[in-house]
Amino acid sequence: MVANIVRDVWAEPAAPDPPGASRWDTVVVPGLMAVGLAEGLLSSEVAWRAATIAVVVPISVALLWRRTDPLRTAVIVFGAYTVLYGAMLAAGVTSTFVNFGVITLSVYSLVRWASGRDAIIGLSVASVGTGVVGSTGDLRQQDGAIGLPVVFILIVLTGFAVRSMRDRRAAGIREVKMSERNRIARELHDTVAHHVSAIAVQAQGAQEVLSSDPQAAARALAVIEEAASQTLAEMRKMVGVLRDGERPELVPQPGLDDIVRFGQSTGPGPRVDVELSGDLGNLSQTLEAGLFRMVQEGVTNARRHARHATSVAVRVVGRAGDVHLTVSDDGDPSMRSSSGYGLIGMAERASLLGGTFQAGPSPNRGWTIEATLPRAVVST
């Protein structure tokens, strides 16, 4: 069982897209260097003062790469400590000074960012280095012999907990995006099915009147041609066909008329005001369905999360090359986040339709969701 666990951990990939050095590092790293220098000069527990300062102070710089290359950072930090304190141990010198902040961040970064293979190697190096360092002082006392391993384990567990939490969050985001893609696929499937059904009806009608009323048959054929062209356009926009065994609904998808109905509802929560303006003619069903879904999610978010809101304003403006959507409320934005799963789904839909999306606090009060979708929907 232990072998299986080790094998699974060994195969664990590194955390995706680790960030590089941040502005906090410009404070943390010089701060740790200053702490190491001050304690090296002032602490009575330091042996070989000059050598200790020469090692402890510079290795703090390695922390700048602790996210992108945590194994190398750990090797530098604990390798330097092992050499220095190994020499002290061989010489029989006692020293209990270490820059604990550097050690903590090195170990934490291994568990948080490294692959399983690198984490196991790095923690092995860190364990050996910590054992050598402790052998010159802390591990010779009962408190140190118990406390040092406990602290080491707590750092590892903290890194693992943070990594697991972020992994769950990333998995949730992936699930929301896939759900939104599947939802769009189902909508497109239903739209295509509706067009095909209309083509079949028109074809049957044309056959019936072909001999008695050629002009009516010609009109039916024109309708068939237009419906076929729309069907082909919608099929090109499909991101996949994933219906999970559901039967297609042979009805048009929600559109602008359904958006207007949000303003006619009298349910609980803030009042919804809907305004449609500009050129909103000849929009594809895919685009209308996308606008409806985003308005639906925006209004739902406002009703659920906008504290003390009295109204929600929905504005859809048709322009020459795109359609601009705004959903804003007058609630308190202080407790709201721009990274919720609903907003992630809307952003994914906007991206798939070739548009842009943003959400955040309004300049004066409330929360605003904005999306700009091209009239010619981009296939993905």
Long-range contacts (C-beta under 8 A, 24 or more apart in sequence): 6-120, 8-116, 9-116, 9-119, 9-120, 10-116, 10-117, 10-120, 11-116, 11-117, 12-115, 12-116, 12-117, 12-119, 13-115, 13-116, 14-113, 14-114, 14-115, 14-118, 15-112, 15-113, 15-114, 15-163, 15-166, 16-170, 18-67, 18-68, 18-113, 19-67, 20-67, 20-68, 21-64, 21-65, 25-63, 25-64, 28-63, 28-101, 28-105, 29-60, 29-61, 29-63, 29-64, 32-60, 32-63, 32-99, 32-101, 32-102, 33-57, 33-58, 33-60, 33-61, 35-99, 35-101, 36-60, 36-99, 36-102, 39-97, 39-99, 40-97, 43-97, 45-95, 45-96, 45-97, 45-137, 46-95, 46-97, 47-88, 47-93, 47-94, 47-95, 47-97, 47-136, 48-84, 48-88, 48-93, 48-95, 51-84, 52-84, 52-95, 52-97, 55-80, 55-81, 55-83, 55-84, 56-97, 56-98, 56-99, 56-102, 59-99, 59-102, 60-99, 60-102, 62-106, 63-102, 63-105, 63-106, 63-109, 66-105, 66-106, 66-109, 66-113, 67-109, 67-112, 67-113, 68-113, 70-106, 70-109, 70-110, 70-112, 70-113, 70-114, 70-118, 70-119, 70-122, 71-110, 71-114, 71-118, 71-119, 71-121, 71-122, 73-106, 73-109, 74-106, 74-107, 74-109, 74-110, 74-122, 74-123, 74-125, 74-126, 75-122, 75-125, 77-102, 77-103, 77-106, 77-129, 78-103, 78-106, 78-125, 78-126, 78-128, 78-129, 78-130, 79-125, 79-129, 81-129, 81-132, 81-133, 82-128, 82-129, 82-132, 82-133, 85-132, 85-133, 85-135, 85-136, 86-132, 88-136, 89-132, 89-135, 89-136, 93-136, 94-136, 94-137, 94-140, 95-136, 95-137, 96-136, 96-137, 96-138, 96-144, 98-133, 103-130, 104-155, 107-152, 107-155, 107-156, 107-159, 108-155, 108-158, 108-159, 109-159, 110-159, 111-155, 111-156, 111-158, 111-159, 111-160, 111-163, 112-159, 112-162, 112-163, 113-163, 123-156, 126-152, 127-152, 172-341, 173-341, 173-344, 176-341, 176-344, 176-345, 176-348, 177-344, 177-345, 177-348, 179-345, 180-345, 180-348, 180-349, 180-352, 181-239, 181-240, 181-348, 181-352, 182-240, 182-242, 183-293, 184-239, 184-286, 184-290, 184-349, 184-352, 185-238, 185-239, 185-240, 185-241, 185-242, 185-243, 186-242, 186-243, 186-246, 187-253, 187-286, 187-289, 187-293, 188-234, 188-235, 188-237, 188-238, 188-239, 188-286, 189-238, 189-241, 189-243, 189-248, 190-248, 190-249, 190-250, 190-251, 190-253, 191-234, 191-252, 191-253, 191-285, 191-286, 191-289, 192-231, 192-234, 192-235, 192-238, 193-248, 193-249, 193-250, 194-250, 194-251, 194-252, 195-227, 195-228, 195-230, 195-231, 195-234, 196-231, 197-250, 198-223, 198-227, 199-224, 199-227, 199-228, 199-231, 202-227, 230-284, 233-284, 234-284, 234-285, 234-286, 236-379, 237-284, 237-286, 237-377, 237-379, 237-380, 238-379, 239-352, 239-380, 252-285, 253-285, 253-286, 253-288, 253-289, 253-292, 254-288, 254-289, 254-292, 254-293, 255-283, 255-285, 255-288, 255-289, 255-291, 255-292, 256-280, 256-283, 256-288, 256-291, 256-292, 256-316, 258-292, 259-291, 259-292, 259-295, 259-314, 259-316, 262-295, 262-296, 262-299, 262-314, 263-314, 268-303, 269-302, 269-303, 269-309, 270-302, 270-303, 270-306, 270-309, 270-310, 270-311, 270-312, 270-329, 270-330, 270-331, 271-310, 271-311, 271-312, 272-299, 272-311, 272-312, 272-314, 273-311, 273-312, 273-313, 273-314, 274-314, 274-316, 275-313, 275-314, 275-315, 275-316, 276-316, 276-318, 277-315, 277-316, 277-317, 277-318, 278-317, 278-318, 278-319, 278-323, 279-318, 279-319, 279-320, 280-316, 280-318, 280-323, 281-318, 283-318, 283-323, 283-375, 284-375, 284-377, 286-353, 286-377, 287-323, 287-353, 287-373, 287-375, 287-377, 290-349, 290-350, 290-353, 290-373, 290-377, 291-316, 291-323, 291-325, 291-373, 293-346, 293-349, 294-325, 294-327, 294-346, 294-349, 294-350, 294-369, 294-371, 295-325, 295-327, 297-342, 297-345, 297-346, 298-327, 298-346, 298-369, 299-327, 300-342, 301-340, 301-342, 301-343, 301-367, 301-369, 302-327, 302-329, 302-331, 302-367, 305-331, 305-335, 305-336, 305-367, 306-330, 306-331, 306-332, 306-333, 306-336, 306-366, 306-367, 307-331, 307-332, 307-335, 308-332, 309-366, 318-375, 321-374, 321-375, 321-376, 322-355, 322-372, 322-373, 322-374, 322-375, 323-372, 323-373, 323-375, 324-370, 324-371, 324-372, 325-369, 325-370, 325-371, 325-372, 325-373, 326-368, 326-369, 326-370, 327-368, 327-369, 328-362, 328-366, 328-367, 328-368, 328-369, 329-366, 329-367, 330-365, 330-366, 331-365, 331-366, 331-367, 332-365, 333-361, 333-362, 333-365, 333-366, 333-367, 336-361, 336-367, 343-369, 346-371, 351-380, 352-380, 353-377, 353-378, 354-378, 354-380
